[in-house]
Amino acid sequence: MLQRLRHEEIMRRVRLSGATSVHDLARQLGVSPSTIRRDLEVLDRDGTLKRVRGGALPSVDADTDMPFAQVAAIHEGDKEAVAVCAGRLVREGDVVLLDIGTTTMRLARQLRGRRVTVVTSSLAVLDVLRADPEVELLVLGGMVRRPYHSLVGVLTEEALRQVVADRVFLSASGVRRDGQIVDTTLAEVPLKRAMIAAAGQVVLLADRHKFPGTGALRVCGPEDLDVVVTNDGADDSTLRACAAAGAEVVLA
């Protein structure tokens, strides 16, 4: 098994079990304990998981120290501009996937009163659209992450396998200078990848402060994006990397 695939499988198993031993991982993946120990050291350095004696634990989510309401209050004007611009990309009758995040919550407000279908794992989006009779709203199941108003886990991932959407509006912690989309939250990354796989078009919503940005976990490459919506003032070299990979850059 390639190292990248092995790392993804280790992350998945740690996420599911909460704590995993070196010997269990070695047996399950068919490699030696020494190989697993090296893998865990790499993943621990990246912040993906926490290496402990004899095994590994899930990493503490980076955003649990900053609750949703506090994040929503940061750079409000830039986020609102991105959301308004993104709303113009949605057409009558579209099926759209809305990722978790404070900007996608603002996008949900732009969809009020419109004949669209919204599929989401965001409880904040649910709160915005639950009473709207025009919007067909599908909420993915899963475990509730209270600090960030989202649903995560294997139930959410399984539900996404049944979804076929016209486009997904994706959030992220940041965009690296080479255009790589990154995030800080272990539990959310598999869902973002599943949303990308379920959508015909991938639209990244990221205000200008996320160009460039940081995050230990890779979500996808710039070649996986169709559109990037951000603000004037985002780092030019990072935007050029996205555009060079084929993404259309839209400035709000």
C-alpha positions in Angstrom: 0.0 0.0 0.0 1.3 3.5 -0.9 2.3 5.6 2.0 -0.3 8.3 1.2 -3.1 5.7 1.1 -1.8 4.1 4.3 -1.8 7.5 6.1 -5.4 8.1 5.0 -6.5 4.6 6.2 -4.7 5.2 9.6 -6.5 8.5 9.9 -9.8 6.9 9.1 -9.3 4.1 11.7 -8.2 6.5 14.4 -11.2 8.7 13.7 -13.6 5.8 14.0 -12.1 4.1 17.0 -10.9 7.1 19.0 -7.7 5.3 20.1 -5.7 2.7 18.1 -2.7 0.6 18.9 0.4 0.2 16.7 -0.1 -3.6 16.6 -3.7 -3.4 15.6 -2.9 -1.0 12.8 0.0 -3.2 11.6 -2.3 -6.2 11.5 -5.2 -4.4 9.8 -3.0 -2.9 7.1 -0.6 -5.8 6.6 2.6 -4.0 7.4 5.2 -4.1 10.2 4.8 -2.3 13.5 8.0 -0.3 12.7 6.3 1.0 9.5 3.2 2.0 11.5 5.4 3.8 14.1 7.1 5.8 11.4 3.7 6.7 9.9 2.4 7.8 13.3 5.4 10.0 13.9 4.8 11.7 10.5 1.1 12.2 11.2 1.9 13.5 14.7 4.3 16.1 13.3 1.7 17.2 10.8 -0.9 17.6 13.6 -3.2 15.0 12.0 -3.3 12.8 15.1 -1.6 12.6 18.5 1.1 9.9 18.9 1.0 8.2 22.3 2.9 5.3 23.8 1.8 2.1 21.9 -0.6 3.9 19.5 -2.4 7.0 18.5 -5.3 9.3 19.5 -7.4 11.7 17.4 -5.9 15.2 17.3 -7.8 17.9 19.1 -9.8 19.9 16.6 -8.2 23.2 16.0 -11.5 25.1 15.9 -12.9 23.9 19.2 -11.1 26.7 21.0 -13.0 29.3 18.9 -16.7 28.6 18.8 -18.8 29.1 15.6 -20.3 32.5 16.7 -16.8 33.9 17.4 -15.5 32.7 14.0 -18.6 34.2 12.3 -17.7 37.6 13.7 -14.3 37.7 12.0 -13.9 39.5 8.7 -17.7 39.7 8.4 -17.7 42.2 5.4 -15.3 40.0 3.3 -17.3 36.9 4.0 -20.6 38.6 3.2 -19.2 39.8 -0.1 -18.0 36.3 -1.0 -21.4 34.9 -0.1 -23.4 37.4 -2.2 -21.1 36.7 -5.2 -21.5 33.0 -4.8 -25.2 33.3 -4.6 -25.2 34.6 -8.2 -23.7 31.2 -9.4 -26.8 29.3 -8.2 -29.5 28.8 -10.8 -33.2 27.9 -10.5 -33.7 24.2 -9.9 -30.0 23.6 -8.9 -29.1 20.9 -6.3 -26.3 22.4 -4.2 -24.1 21.0 -1.5 -23.2 23.5 1.2 -20.2 22.7 3.3 -19.9 23.7 7.0 -18.6 27.2 7.7 -19.5 30.8 8.5 -19.4 31.9 4.8 -21.6 29.0 3.6 -24.0 30.0 6.3 -24.1 33.5 4.7 -24.6 31.9 1.3 -27.6 30.0 2.7 -29.2 33.4 3.4 -28.7 34.3 -0.2 -30.7 31.2 -1.2 -33.8 32.1 0.8 -37.0 32.2 -1.3 -35.4 30.4 -4.2 -36.5 27.2 -5.8 -33.3 25.2 -5.2 -32.4 22.0 -3.3 -29.8 22.4 -0.6 -27.9 19.4 0.9 -25.8 20.1 3.9 -24.0 18.9 7.0 -24.2 22.3 8.5 -26.6 22.9 11.4 -26.1 26.7 10.8 -27.4 26.3 7.3 -30.3 24.3 8.7 -31.1 27.1 11.1 -31.1 29.6 8.2 -33.3 27.6 5.8 -35.5 25.4 8.0 -38.6 27.6 7.7 -38.3 28.5 4.0 -41.1 26.8 2.0 -39.3 27.4 -1.4 -36.0 25.6 -0.5 -35.9 21.8 -0.6 -33.6 21.1 2.3 -31.8 17.8 2.9 -29.7 17.4 6.0 -27.0 14.7 6.2 -27.0 12.6 9.3 -24.1 12.1 11.7 -22.6 13.0 15.0 -23.0 16.6 16.1 -19.9 18.7 16.6 -21.5 21.3 18.8 -18.7 23.9 18.8 -18.9 24.2 15.0 -22.5 23.5 14.4 -21.8 20.5 12.1 -22.5 16.9 11.5 -19.6 14.5 11.0 -18.6 10.8 11.0 -19.3 7.7 9.0 -23.0 8.2 8.8 -22.4 11.6 7.1 -19.9 10.1 4.7 -22.3 7.2 3.8 -25.2 9.6 3.2 -23.0 11.7 0.8 -22.5 8.6 -1.3 -26.2 8.8 -2.2 -26.0 12.5 -3.3 -25.6 13.9 -6.9 -25.3 17.7 -6.8 -24.9 20.3 -9.5 -22.2 22.1 -7.4 -20.6 22.1 -4.0 -19.7 25.3 -2.2 -16.7 24.3 -0.2 -15.0 26.0 2.8 -11.4 25.6 4.0 -9.0 26.9 6.5 -6.7 28.2 3.8 -5.1 27.9 0.4 -1.3 27.4 0.3 0.9 29.3 -2.1 0.9 26.4 -4.5 -2.9 26.3 -4.6 -3.3 23.3 -2.3 -6.6 23.5 -0.3 -6.0 22.8 3.4 -7.9 22.5 6.6 -7.2 22.1 10.3 -10.0 19.8 11.4 -9.5 16.0 11.0 -13.2 15.1 11.2 -14.2 17.5 8.4 -11.6 16.6 5.7 -13.2 13.3 4.6 -16.5 15.0 4.3 -15.1 17.8 2.1 -13.5 15.1 -0.2 -16.8 13.2 -0.3 -18.7 16.4 -1.2 -16.2 17.1 -4.0 -16.8 13.6 -5.4 -20.6 14.1 -5.2 -20.7 17.4 -7.2 -20.5 18.3 -10.9 -18.8 21.6 -10.1 -16.6 22.5 -7.1 -16.7 26.1 -5.9 -14.3 27.2 -3.1 -15.5 30.1 -0.9 -12.6 31.7 0.8 -12.2 35.3 1.8 -9.0 37.1 1.0 -7.4 36.5 4.4 -7.1 32.8 3.5 -4.7 33.5 0.6 -2.2 32.1 1.5 -3.4 30.1 4.5 -2.3 27.3 6.7 -3.6 23.9 7.7 -2.0 20.5 8.4 -4.5 18.5 6.3 -4.8 18.5 2.5 -8.4 18.6 1.2 -7.6 18.7 -2.5 -5.4 20.3 -5.1 -6.2 23.4 -7.2 -6.8 21.1 -10.2 -9.9 19.8 -8.3 -11.5 23.3 -8.2 -13.7 24.8 -10.9 -14.3 28.2 -9.4 -12.6 30.2 -6.6 -14.7 33.0 -5.1 -12.7 35.5 -2.9 -12.1 39.2 -2.4 -10.0 41.7 -4.2 -6.8 41.8 -2.1 -6.2 38.1 -1.9 -2.6 37.1 -2.5 -1.9 37.3 -6.2 0.7 34.5 -6.5 -1.7 32.1 -4.7 -4.6 33.0 -7.0 -2.3 32.6 -10.0 -1.5 29.0 -8.8 -5.2 28.3 -8.7 -5.8 29.8 -12.1 -2.9 28.0 -13.7 -4.4 24.7 -12.5 -7.7 25.5 -14.4 -9.8 27.2 -11.7 -11.8 30.3 -12.6 -11.1 33.1 -10.1 -14.0 35.3 -9.2 -13.4 38.4 -7.1 -16.3 39.7 -5.0 
